[in-house]
């Protein structure tokens, strides 16, 4: 054995009394590992993935226009229409496939709008405090006093029942919870030592908000964003149920709203889209539980 080989062999042998330092794990990888340990989170992710894949590839597997009349009204499920037809004779399964695209898109985009508005307002209020905080809190309280569903109905009625209007209306009335949460996190973090050190090093307010405080306030905000998707899906279903859905775009809520008067004659036209909404909200809620477990440092240490 050469001198170099013997040196390498000696280096690889454990030295008595010396503890091996474990390899550092990135926060993102640690969060993913913790999420995979959550049975509810994994189940929700699988269910949500099935819904997303079904709505994405469904039109190629079942190429039926959801607005076309394919049979007699109230035809029960059979070989021609697997989930039956609605009050106009439209295919319910086609409505579920195409309606899922609209409903899930509205939920995701409306939740994004909710989080953007809420985080912006809450971050400014919690970071600056003083009159800025007082003004923004008053604005948030004004929106909290208004019933969210009623306010959304007014906005959709004023600007027209289009899918874009519905999405914006849901986001505009649902941001107060995210704002309160973000404000509380910023108020808790703004006076800590590492914030003061960054300020003493010459960091500006924008840098402190976006690069220092916000990353440390993200865990509860991420959980709130996940749950906001389910709330937005329910909002869209409620608006469509009340007749304020986009009549030119099929959605699960619109299917329930248009067939609600005939539930005793054709239960399938209401039950299947209702079950789809229930499963989507359940999946998002379970994913939210898993994300909460993943970003909670106390659970991560177990």
C-alpha positions as CSV (number, residue, x, y, z in Angstrom):
1,X,0.0,0.0,0.0
2,X,1.4,3.4,-1.0
3,X,1.8,6.3,1.4
4,X,-1.1,8.2,-0.1
5,X,-3.5,5.2,0.1
6,X,-2.5,4.6,3.8
7,X,-3.1,8.3,4.6
8,X,-6.6,8.1,3.0
9,X,-7.5,5.0,4.9
10,X,-6.4,6.6,8.2
11,X,-8.4,9.7,7.4
12,X,-11.6,7.6,6.8
13,X,-11.3,5.9,10.2
14,X,-13.5,7.4,13.0
15,X,-11.4,9.3,15.6
16,X,-12.4,8.3,19.1
17,X,-14.0,11.1,21.1
18,X,-14.9,13.2,18.0
19,X,-18.6,13.5,17.2
20,X,-19.5,13.5,13.5
21,X,-21.2,16.7,12.5
22,X,-24.5,15.9,10.6
23,X,-24.8,17.3,7.1
24,X,-27.0,20.5,7.0
25,X,-30.4,20.2,5.4
26,X,-31.9,23.1,3.5
27,X,-35.1,24.5,4.9
28,X,-37.0,23.6,1.7
29,X,-35.9,20.0,1.8
30,X,-36.7,19.8,5.5
31,X,-40.2,21.1,4.9
32,X,-40.8,18.6,2.1
33,X,-39.6,15.8,4.3
34,X,-41.9,17.0,7.1
35,X,-44.8,17.3,4.6
36,X,-44.3,13.7,3.5
37,X,-44.7,12.6,7.1
38,X,-48.2,14.1,7.3
39,X,-50.7,11.4,6.2
40,X,-53.5,14.0,5.7
41,X,-51.2,16.3,3.7
42,X,-50.1,13.5,1.4
43,X,-53.7,12.3,0.9
44,X,-54.8,15.8,0.1
45,X,-52.0,16.3,-2.4
46,X,-52.9,13.0,-4.1
47,X,-56.6,13.9,-4.3
48,X,-55.8,17.4,-5.6
49,X,-53.4,16.0,-8.2
50,X,-56.1,13.6,-9.4
51,X,-58.6,16.5,-9.8
52,X,-56.0,18.6,-11.6
53,X,-55.0,15.8,-14.0
54,X,-58.6,14.9,-14.6
55,X,-59.5,18.4,-15.6
56,X,-56.4,18.8,-17.7
57,X,-56.5,15.6,-19.8
58,X,-60.3,15.0,-19.5
59,X,-61.2,16.8,-22.7
60,X,-58.9,14.5,-24.7
61,X,-60.3,11.4,-23.1
62,X,-64.0,12.6,-23.2
63,X,-64.3,15.1,-26.1
64,X,-67.8,16.4,-25.5
65,X,-68.7,20.1,-25.4
66,X,-70.3,20.8,-22.0
67,X,-72.7,23.3,-23.6
68,X,-74.0,21.0,-26.4
69,X,-77.3,19.2,-26.0
70,X,-76.4,15.5,-26.3
71,X,-79.7,13.9,-25.3
72,X,-83.1,14.3,-23.6
73,X,-83.3,16.5,-20.5
74,X,-82.9,14.6,-17.2
75,X,-81.6,11.4,-18.8
76,X,-80.2,9.2,-16.0
77,X,-76.6,7.9,-16.2
78,X,-76.2,5.3,-18.9
79,X,-73.7,4.3,-21.6
80,X,-74.4,7.4,-23.7
81,X,-74.0,9.9,-20.9
82,X,-72.1,8.3,-18.0
83,X,-73.2,10.9,-15.4
84,X,-76.6,11.6,-17.1
85,X,-77.8,14.9,-18.5
86,X,-79.1,18.1,-17.0
87,X,-82.3,20.1,-17.5
88,X,-81.3,21.1,-21.0
89,X,-79.9,17.7,-22.0
90,X,-76.2,18.6,-21.6
91,X,-73.7,16.0,-20.6
92,X,-73.0,16.2,-16.8
93,X,-69.6,14.5,-17.1
94,X,-68.4,17.0,-19.7
95,X,-69.6,19.8,-17.4
96,X,-67.6,18.3,-14.6
97,X,-64.4,18.1,-16.7
98,X,-64.6,21.6,-18.2
99,X,-66.2,23.1,-15.1
100,X,-63.3,21.9,-13.0
101,X,-60.9,24.0,-15.1
102,X,-62.9,27.2,-14.4
103,X,-63.6,26.5,-10.8
104,X,-60.0,25.5,-9.9
105,X,-58.6,28.4,-11.9
106,X,-60.9,30.9,-10.1
107,X,-59.9,29.4,-6.8
108,X,-56.1,29.7,-7.4
109,X,-56.2,33.2,-9.0
110,X,-58.6,34.6,-6.5
111,X,-56.5,33.2,-3.6
112,X,-53.4,34.8,-5.2
113,X,-55.1,38.2,-5.4
114,X,-56.2,37.8,-1.8
115,X,-52.7,37.0,-0.6
116,X,-51.1,39.8,-2.6
117,X,-53.5,42.5,-1.3
118,X,-53.5,41.1,2.2
119,X,-49.7,40.7,2.5
120,X,-49.1,44.2,1.0
121,X,-51.5,45.9,3.4
122,X,-50.5,43.9,6.4
123,X,-46.7,44.3,5.7
124,X,-47.0,48.1,5.4
125,X,-49.2,48.4,8.5
126,X,-47.0,46.1,10.7
127,X,-43.7,47.4,9.6
128,X,-44.2,51.2,9.7
129,X,-46.8,51.3,12.5
130,X,-48.0,54.8,13.5
131,X,-50.5,56.6,11.3
132,X,-49.8,54.2,8.4
133,X,-50.9,51.3,10.6
134,X,-54.0,53.2,11.9
135,X,-55.1,54.2,8.4
136,X,-54.7,50.7,6.9
137,X,-56.4,49.1,9.9
138,X,-59.4,51.4,9.4
139,X,-59.6,50.4,5.8
140,X,-59.4,46.7,6.7
141,X,-62.1,47.2,9.3
142,X,-64.3,48.8,6.7
143,X,-64.0,45.7,4.5
144,X,-64.6,43.4,7.5
145,X,-67.9,45.1,8.4
146,X,-69.3,44.4,4.9
147,X,-70.6,40.8,4.5
148,X,-68.1,39.3,2.0
149,X,-70.6,37.3,-0.1
150,X,-73.0,40.3,-0.3
151,X,-70.1,42.7,-1.3
152,X,-69.0,40.2,-4.0
153,X,-72.6,40.0,-5.3
154,X,-72.7,43.8,-5.6
155,X,-69.4,43.9,-7.5
156,X,-70.4,41.1,-9.9
157,X,-73.8,42.7,-10.5
158,X,-72.2,46.1,-11.2
159,X,-69.4,44.8,-13.6
160,X,-71.1,41.8,-15.1
161,X,-71.1,38.1,-14.4
162,X,-67.9,37.2,-16.2
163,X,-65.3,34.8,-14.9
164,X,-62.7,37.5,-14.6
165,X,-65.1,39.8,-12.7
166,X,-66.0,36.9,-10.3
167,X,-62.3,36.2,-9.7
168,X,-61.5,39.8,-8.9
169,X,-64.5,40.2,-6.7
170,X,-63.6,37.2,-4.6
171,X,-60.1,38.4,-4.2
172,X,-61.2,42.0,-3.3
173,X,-63.5,40.9,-0.5
174,X,-61.3,38.1,1.1
175,X,-58.0,39.8,1.9
176,X,-58.6,41.0,5.4
177,X,-57.7,37.8,7.2
178,X,-54.3,37.6,5.3
179,X,-53.7,41.3,6.2
180,X,-54.3,40.7,9.9
181,X,-52.0,37.7,9.9
182,X,-49.2,39.5,8.0
183,X,-49.5,42.6,10.2
184,X,-49.2,40.5,13.4
185,X,-46.1,38.7,12.0
186,X,-44.4,42.0,10.9
187,X,-45.1,43.6,14.3
188,X,-43.6,40.6,16.0
189,X,-40.5,40.6,13.9
190,X,-39.7,44.3,13.2
191,X,-38.0,45.0,16.6
192,X,-35.9,41.8,16.7
193,X,-32.1,42.0,16.8
194,X,-31.4,40.8,13.3
195,X,-33.8,43.4,11.9
196,X,-32.0,46.1,13.9
197,X,-28.7,44.8,12.7
198,X,-29.8,44.9,9.0
199,X,-31.0,48.5,9.5
200,X,-27.8,49.5,11.2
201,X,-25.9,48.1,8.2
202,X,-27.7,50.5,5.9
203,X,-30.6,48.4,4.6
204,X,-33.5,50.5,3.4
205,X,-37.2,49.9,4.2
206,X,-38.0,48.2,1.0
207,X,-35.1,45.8,1.4
208,X,-36.0,45.1,5.0
209,X,-39.6,44.4,4.1
210,X,-39.0,42.1,1.1
211,X,-35.7,40.5,1.9
212,X,-35.5,40.3,5.7
213,X,-38.9,40.4,7.4
214,X,-41.1,38.8,4.8
215,X,-39.1,35.6,4.4
216,X,-39.3,35.1,8.2
217,X,-43.1,35.8,8.2
218,X,-43.8,33.4,5.3
219,X,-44.7,30.1,7.1
220,X,-48.1,31.2,8.4
221,X,-48.8,33.2,5.2
222,X,-48.2,30.1,3.1
223,X,-50.7,28.1,5.2
224,X,-53.2,31.0,4.8
225,X,-52.7,31.1,1.0
226,X,-53.4,27.3,0.8
227,X,-56.6,27.6,2.7
228,X,-57.7,30.7,0.7
229,X,-58.0,28.5,-2.4
230,X,-60.7,26.4,-0.8
231,X,-62.5,29.6,0.4
232,X,-62.4,31.0,-3.1
233,X,-63.8,27.8,-4.6
234,X,-66.7,27.9,-2.2
235,X,-67.2,31.6,-3.0
236,X,-67.4,30.9,-6.7
237,X,-69.9,28.1,-6.0
238,X,-72.0,30.4,-3.9
239,X,-72.1,33.2,-6.5
240,X,-73.0,30.8,-9.3
241,X,-75.6,29.1,-7.1
242,X,-77.3,32.5,-6.7
243,X,-77.3,33.0,-10.4
244,X,-74.3,35.3,-10.7
245,X,-72.0,32.8,-12.5
246,X,-70.7,33.3,-16.0
247,X,-73.3,31.7,-18.3
248,X,-70.8,31.3,-21.1
249,X,-68.3,29.3,-19.0
250,X,-69.2,26.1,-17.4
251,X,-68.2,25.7,-13.7
252,X,-69.2,23.4,-10.9
253,X,-71.1,26.1,-9.1
254,X,-73.0,27.1,-12.3
255,X,-74.1,23.5,-12.8
256,X,-75.5,23.4,-9.2
257,X,-77.2,26.8,-9.6
258,X,-78.8,26.0,-13.0
259,X,-80.1,22.6,-11.8
260,X,-81.0,23.3,-8.2
261,X,-84.7,23.5,-8.9
262,X,-84.7,20.0,-10.4
263,X,-82.8,18.1,-7.7
264,X,-85.8,15.8,-7.0
265,X,-86.1,15.0,-10.7
266,X,-82.4,14.6,-11.6
267,X,-80.3,14.2,-8.5
268,X,-77.2,13.5,-10.5
269,X,-77.1,17.0,-12.1
270,X,-76.6,18.5,-8.7
271,X,-74.9,15.7,-6.7
272,X,-71.9,15.2,-8.9
273,X,-70.8,18.8,-9.2
274,X,-71.5,19.2,-5.4
275,X,-69.3,16.2,-4.7
276,X,-66.6,17.7,-6.9
277,X,-66.6,21.0,-5.0
278,X,-66.5,19.0,-1.7
279,X,-63.6,16.9,-2.8
280,X,-61.7,20.0,-4.1
281,X,-62.1,21.9,-0.9
282,X,-61.3,18.8,1.2
283,X,-58.1,18.2,-0.8
284,X,-57.0,21.9,-0.3
285,X,-57.8,21.7,3.4
286,X,-55.8,18.5,3.8
287,X,-52.8,20.0,1.9
288,X,-53.1,23.1,4.2
289,X,-52.8,20.8,7.2
290,X,-49.7,19.2,5.7
291,X,-48.1,22.5,4.9
292,X,-48.8,23.7,8.4
293,X,-46.9,20.6,9.7
294,X,-44.1,21.2,7.2
295,X,-43.5,24.9,8.1
296,X,-44.0,24.5,11.9
297,X,-40.5,24.5,13.4
298,X,-41.7,22.7,16.5
299,X,-43.0,19.7,14.5
300,X,-39.9,19.7,12.4
301,X,-37.7,19.0,15.4
302,X,-39.6,15.8,16.3
